[in-house]
Amino acid sequence: MQRIGFNVLIVAAALESALEVLLRHDTVGAPRSPAWFAAPAIALVVLPLLARRRFPFTAPLAVWLVATGLSLVDPRLVLFSICPFIAAIAAAFLLGNVDDSFQARFGLLVVVCGSAVIAYQDPNHRPSELLFVPVLFTVAWLAGFALRQRVTQADAADLRATLAERERAVAVAEERTRIARELHDIVAHSVSVMVLHVGAVRHKLPDTLDEEAAALRGVELAGRTALAEMRRLLGAMRENHDVELAPHPGLAHLDQLVAEVGRAGLPVRLRIDGESVPLPEAIDLSAYRIVQEGLTNALKHANASHAEVTVRYLTDELRIEIRDDGRGGAPDDGLGHGLVGVRERVKIYGGDMTAGAAPDRGFVLSTRLPLASS
């Protein structure tokens, strides 16, 4: 509807210009060209704007080429009506607003040269108009160019946001897959131990306890079935279907991790607060991964010279804090995917996480893992 309304204004402006030439052809300052030529010619200056959407560069350019050409034929024709002036302003704006930067700059050249020619051809022009008129239309071009730059920046920002959200979704999926693999190994190991113990107890039962032996046989069968189902459902998540022989790391391996990071160039101080207690294997592994990711970020992204890891054992929760003295960027400053993984691990156990720049300098990653429900 808005486009139709603007087209109606263009047609009305063309008709007004043509009628003005026809009705005032004999007045002082009127065009010298015959009315049969002047009327359609003046309308032709405005009408190319009807094609502005299909030809965003050619249509406004045609306005200026026609207006400049007519000023060479009849200097008073283009200046006789106000509508060609308004059409020229709109065309200059549209030329600045085109997507192609080369076309926009070429359009500016046409606008400057065309306006200077039209001003010079005016029999009553003053010397200052040779400068003022091109500047006026250049301002219109700059307005269109500024609007295009703003729209381009907004589109680029939207694209970056879309890509970031897509990358975050991929990172979440990858981390969940990794967590699922690790939990599969932990649960499979635990169930395997349970099945072996049940089988050992069943074999030691005397023959008089047939019902108990049958019940244990059912538990053993259910355990083996559960193991087979887990391998079948989660097997596709593995990058390598071979059995992992190395045990999963935990907080007991933090000294080794700190030493490795130190050899990589980042000295790390490890502090343990509270009395160390045995943790469920899944939480122990997740806590290790949190520290590992925090130190990796400090080493790769923060340009830090020192880091500190604090592990606090409380009555019903485990708190972990990784602090460095680097530049302390925002979470999406190259740290996004790692923090997404940490957040996913914390969320599984109903904990929470905070990450951001420290008040003085550096970056702080803090997590809380509840232990009561584990």
C-alpha positions in Angstrom: 0.0 0.0 0.0 2.8 2.4 0.8 4.5 1.7 -2.5 1.3 2.3 -4.4 0.7 5.6 -2.6 4.2 6.7 -3.5 3.7 5.7 -7.1 0.5 7.8 -7.2 2.5 10.8 -5.9 5.1 10.3 -8.7 2.4 10.2 -11.4 0.7 13.2 -9.9 3.9 15.1 -9.8 4.6 14.3 -13.5 1.1 15.4 -14.5 1.4 18.6 -12.4 4.7 19.5 -14.1 3.3 18.8 -17.5 0.1 20.9 -16.9 2.1 23.7 -15.4 4.2 23.9 -18.6 1.1 23.8 -20.7 -0.9 26.4 -18.7 1.9 28.8 -18.1 3.8 28.5 -21.3 3.5 32.1 -22.2 4.5 33.6 -18.8 7.9 35.2 -18.0 10.6 32.7 -17.4 8.7 29.9 -19.1 10.6 27.3 -21.2 11.5 28.3 -24.7 10.7 24.8 -26.1 7.3 24.3 -27.8 4.6 23.0 -25.5 4.2 19.7 -27.3 7.8 18.9 -26.4 8.2 20.6 -23.0 5.1 19.0 -21.4 6.1 15.3 -21.9 9.8 16.1 -21.4 9.3 17.6 -18.0 7.1 14.6 -17.0 9.8 12.3 -18.2 12.1 13.7 -15.5 9.9 12.4 -12.8 8.4 9.2 -14.2 11.6 7.0 -14.0 11.1 6.8 -10.2 8.2 4.5 -10.9 10.8 1.8 -11.7 12.9 2.4 -8.6 12.2 -1.0 -7.0 12.9 -3.1 -10.2 15.9 -0.9 -11.2 17.2 0.6 -7.9 20.3 2.1 -9.6 19.1 2.8 -13.2 15.8 4.5 -12.4 17.2 7.3 -10.2 20.2 7.6 -12.5 17.8 8.1 -15.4 16.2 11.1 -13.5 19.5 12.9 -13.4 20.5 12.0 -17.0 17.2 13.2 -18.4 17.3 16.4 -16.3 20.9 17.2 -17.3 20.1 16.5 -21.0 17.0 18.7 -20.9 19.0 21.5 -19.3 21.3 21.5 -22.3 18.4 21.7 -24.7 16.3 24.2 -22.7 17.9 25.6 -19.5 14.6 26.9 -18.2 12.6 23.7 -18.6 14.0 21.7 -15.6 13.9 24.8 -13.4 10.4 25.9 -14.3 8.5 23.5 -11.9 9.2 22.4 -8.3 8.4 18.7 -9.0 11.6 18.0 -11.0 13.6 19.5 -8.1 11.9 17.1 -5.6 12.4 14.2 -8.0 16.1 15.0 -8.2 16.4 15.1 -4.4 14.7 11.7 -4.2 16.9 10.3 -7.0 20.0 11.5 -5.2 18.9 9.9 -2.0 18.1 6.6 -3.8 21.5 6.6 -5.6 23.2 6.9 -2.2 21.0 4.1 -0.9 21.9 1.4 -3.5 23.6 -1.7 -2.2 26.6 -1.7 -4.6 29.2 0.8 -3.3 30.6 1.4 -6.8 27.2 2.2 -8.2 26.6 4.5 -5.3 29.8 6.4 -5.8 29.2 6.6 -9.6 25.7 8.0 -8.8 27.3 10.7 -6.6 29.5 11.7 -9.5 26.5 12.0 -11.8 24.6 14.0 -9.2 27.4 16.4 -8.6 28.2 16.9 -12.3 24.5 17.0 -13.3 23.5 19.5 -10.7 26.5 21.7 -11.6 25.5 21.6 -15.3 21.9 22.4 -14.5 22.9 25.3 -12.2 25.4 26.7 -14.8 22.8 26.5 -17.6 20.4 28.7 -15.7 20.5 32.1 -17.4 20.0 33.8 -14.0 22.5 31.8 -12.0 24.8 33.3 -9.4 28.4 32.1 -9.0 27.6 30.8 -5.5 24.9 28.5 -6.9 27.6 26.5 -8.7 28.8 25.4 -5.3 25.6 25.5 -3.3 23.4 23.4 -5.6 25.8 20.4 -5.9 26.3 20.5 -2.1 22.6 20.4 -1.6 22.1 17.3 -3.7 25.2 15.7 -2.2 23.6 16.0 1.2 20.6 14.1 -0.1 23.0 11.4 -1.4 24.8 11.3 1.9 21.5 10.8 3.7 20.7 7.8 1.5 24.2 6.4 1.9 24.1 6.7 5.7 20.8 4.9 5.8 22.2 2.1 3.7 25.2 1.8 6.0 22.9 1.6 9.0 20.7 -1.1 7.4 23.8 -3.0 6.3 25.2 -2.9 9.8 21.9 -4.0 11.3 21.7 -6.9 8.8 25.3 -7.9 9.6 24.5 -7.8 13.3 21.4 -10.0 12.8 23.5 -12.4 10.7 26.2 -12.6 13.4 23.5 -13.2 16.1 21.9 -15.9 14.0 25.3 -17.6 13.4 26.2 -17.3 17.1 23.0 -18.9 18.1 23.5 -21.7 15.6 27.0 -22.2 16.8 25.8 -22.2 20.4 23.2 -24.9 19.5 25.9 -27.0 17.9 28.1 -26.6 20.9 25.3 -27.6 23.3 24.6 -30.6 21.2 28.3 -31.6 21.1 28.7 -31.1 24.8 25.5 -33.1 25.6 26.8 -35.9 23.4 30.1 -35.9 25.2 28.4 -35.9 28.6 26.1 -38.7 27.4 29.2 -40.8 26.4 30.8 -40.1 29.8 27.7 -41.0 31.7 27.2 -44.1 29.6 30.7 -45.3 30.6 30.0 -44.5 34.3 26.6 -46.1 34.4 27.7 -49.1 32.3 30.7 -49.7 34.6 28.5 -49.5 37.7 25.8 -51.8 36.2 28.5 -54.3 35.1 29.9 -54.4 38.7 26.4 -55.0 40.0 25.7 -57.8 37.6 29.0 -59.5 38.4 28.3 -59.3 42.2 24.7 -60.6 41.7 26.1 -63.5 39.6 28.7 -64.3 42.2 26.2 -64.3 45.1 23.8 -66.5 43.0 26.4 -69.1 42.4 27.2 -69.3 46.1 23.7 -69.9 47.2 22.8 -73.4 48.4 20.5 -75.5 46.3 17.8 -75.2 48.9 17.3 -71.5 48.0 15.9 -72.0 44.5 13.5 -69.1 44.7 16.2 -66.7 45.8 18.5 -67.9 43.1 15.8 -67.5 40.5 15.2 -63.9 41.7 18.9 -63.1 41.5 19.0 -64.7 38.0 16.3 -62.3 37.0 18.2 -59.3 38.4 21.3 -60.5 36.6 19.4 -60.9 33.3 17.8 -57.5 33.7 21.2 -55.9 34.3 22.7 -57.6 31.2 19.7 -56.5 29.1 20.1 -52.9 30.4 23.7 -52.9 29.4 22.9 -54.2 25.9 20.2 -51.5 25.5 22.5 -48.7 26.6 25.2 -49.8 24.2 22.7 -50.0 21.4 21.1 -46.6 22.1 24.3 -44.6 22.9 26.7 -46.4 20.6 26.1 -43.9 17.8 27.3 -41.1 20.0 30.8 -42.5 20.2 33.5 -41.2 17.9 35.4 -44.5 18.6 33.5 -47.6 19.4 36.5 -49.2 21.1 36.3 -49.6 24.9 38.0 -46.8 26.8 40.6 -48.5 29.0 41.8 -45.3 30.7 39.8 -44.3 33.8 37.9 -41.0 33.7 39.7 -38.2 35.5 38.4 -36.5 38.6 39.4 -33.9 41.2 42.2 -36.2 42.4 43.9 -35.6 39.0 43.9 -31.8 39.4 47.6 -31.7 40.3 48.4 -33.3 37.0 46.2 -30.9 35.1 47.7 -27.9 36.9 51.2 -29.1 36.0 50.3 -29.6 32.3 48.8 -26.1 32.1 51.9 -24.7 33.8 54.2 -26.4 31.3 52.0 -24.9 28.5 52.9 -21.4 29.9 50.3 -20.5 32.5 51.3 -20.9 36.1 48.3 -22.0 38.2 47.8 -22.0 42.0 45.5 -24.8 43.3 43.7 -24.3 46.6 41.5 -26.8 48.3 39.1 -25.5 51.0 37.3 -27.9 53.3 37.6 -31.6 53.9 37.8 -33.6 50.7 35.1 -36.2 50.5 34.4 -39.0 48.0 32.2 -37.7 45.2 29.9 -39.6 42.8 31.9 -40.5 39.8 29.7 -38.3 37.4 30.1 -35.2 39.6 33.8 -35.9 40.1 34.3 -36.0 36.3 32.2 -32.9 35.7 34.1 -31.0 38.3 37.3 -31.9 36.6 36.0 -30.9 33.2 34.9 -27.5 34.6 38.4 -26.8 35.9 39.9 -28.1 32.7 37.7 -25.8 30.5 38.3 -22.8 32.7 42.1 -23.2 32.6 41.9 -23.8 28.8 40.1 -20.5 28.3 42.6 -18.6 30.5 45.5 -20.2 28.6 44.1 -19.7 25.0 41.9 -16.6 25.1 42.7 -14.4 28.1 46.4 -13.7 27.6 46.8 -14.4 31.3 50.1 -14.6 33.2 48.6 -16.4 36.2 45.5 -18.3 37.2 44.1 -19.6 40.5 41.8 -22.6 41.0 39.8 -22.9 44.2 37.8 -26.0 45.1 35.6 -25.7 48.2 34.0 -28.7 49.8 30.9 -27.7 51.7 28.3 -29.8 53.5 25.8 -30.1 50.7 27.6 -28.6 47.7 30.9 -28.3 45.8 32.1 -24.9 44.7 34.7 -24.3 42.0 36.2 -21.0 41.0 38.8 -20.4 38.3 40.2 -16.9 38.2 42.9 -15.4 35.9 44.6 -12.0 35.5 44.1 -11.7 31.7 42.2 -9.2 29.7 38.9 -10.5 31.0 36.7 -10.6 27.8 33.0 -11.1 27.6 31.7 -14.7 27.6 31.2 -14.6 23.8 34.7 -13.2 23.3 36.0 -16.5 22.0 34.9 -18.2 25.2 31.3 -19.0 24.3 31.5 -22.7 23.3 33.6 -23.6 26.4 31.2 -21.9 28.8 28.2 -23.5 27.0 29.7 -26.9 27.9 30.3 -25.9 31.5 26.7 -24.5 31.8 25.3 -27.8 30.4 27.3 -29.9 32.9 26.2 -27.6 35.8 22.6 -27.7 34.7 22.4 -31.5 34.8 23.0 -31.5 38.5 20.8 -28.5 39.4 23.7 -26.2 40.0 24.5 -22.7 38.7 27.3 -20.9 37.0 28.5 -17.3 36.7 31.2 -16.0 34.4 32.5 -12.6 33.6 35.2 -10.0 34.0 36.6 -9.5 37.5 36.1 -6.0 39.1 39.8 -5.3 39.1 41.2 -7.3 36.2 40.9 -10.7 34.7 38.1 -13.3 34.2 36.3 -15.3 36.8 34.3 -18.6 36.3 32.4 -19.8 39.4 30.2 -22.9 39.6 28.2 -24.6 42.3 27.3 -28.3 42.2 24.8 -29.6 44.8 25.8 -32.8 46.5 22.7 -33.6 48.6 20.7 -35.1 45.8 23.6 -37.0 44.3 
